[in-house]
Amino acid sequence: MLKKLLSLLGMLALAAPALAVESIHPGGFPTPVGPTAVEISWLYNIIFVIIAVISVFVAVPILYILWKYRRDKVSKPATFSHSLVLELIWTIVPALICVVIAVLSYRAMIMIRTMPEDAMNVEVVAYQFGWDFYYPDVSQGDKHVSAPEPKGDDPDVSLPGAPRQTKTLVVPVGKPIVLHVTAQDVIHAFFVPHLGTKIDAIPGRINYAWFTATEPGDWLGQCAELCGQAHGEMFFRVKAVPQAEFDAYLAEQVKAAGIDPTAGTSPTIVTGAEGISGTVVMADPSASMVQKVAGSVSTTASPSPTVQ
Ligand SMILES: [Cu+2]
């Protein structure tokens, strides 16, 4: 009987990864695009498989033992107190599994948190209830190149009687994009599931995230931090286009910002806490847009209300 049970457990354990991988996409992660999304999706799948196998190994013996040792079959309880071998196994094996998950997670975290060197910078300013995207690499002094206002309604997020527009962040295919993210009012979060990018937009500070869209596409993003009445309508899009198409798009936005591309210098991009030193940044004409927004927000805690 024990042999039969073990072979059944073995079969279930072998089938579990296949079942797990099959069931991931419907209702799970969307098909990942780019290295950060692939890394997160891969980590999720591995952990899912480990958990599925553990669940089978725990649930099946419990059900079997409940049935096998039910009261009308075994009236006398067992008298042994412990088993050193069993206890060693069920302490060491879970500990090893936790170490494996920790190492894999840490590896993914380092990869996601390390900004690539040859990236294009994009600044993201979230507000109640929308998004602004800036291209600081081609901005000049006080002239900030930004993504244009949306033209027309977005059928994917519009409801009958409630048309909605979505601002689009256009990026070139294959180019790493470093996001410098802040907020004007309350905490928001920039979230594009397909690209594996999710980062809080916090007033008074600049957060960083990166992604590379490895194929052309148009993906819906949404605010992922409850931020007020219209939080559920804070959609945006990230659109990846070939480099030549992107260059033409960017040239148009540079022109719209009133910039002469042959003169002047771009703002200094600060990738550190020094970018938000309040008035210093505000007074600096070469500050980039997120530095200005982050620097203009007071991060001093408000005095606690008087309790009567
Ligand atoms: Cu929100």
Residues whose N, C-alpha, C, O or C-beta is under 5 A from the ligand:
A	BS01	CU	H188 C223 A224 E225 L226 C227 H231 M234
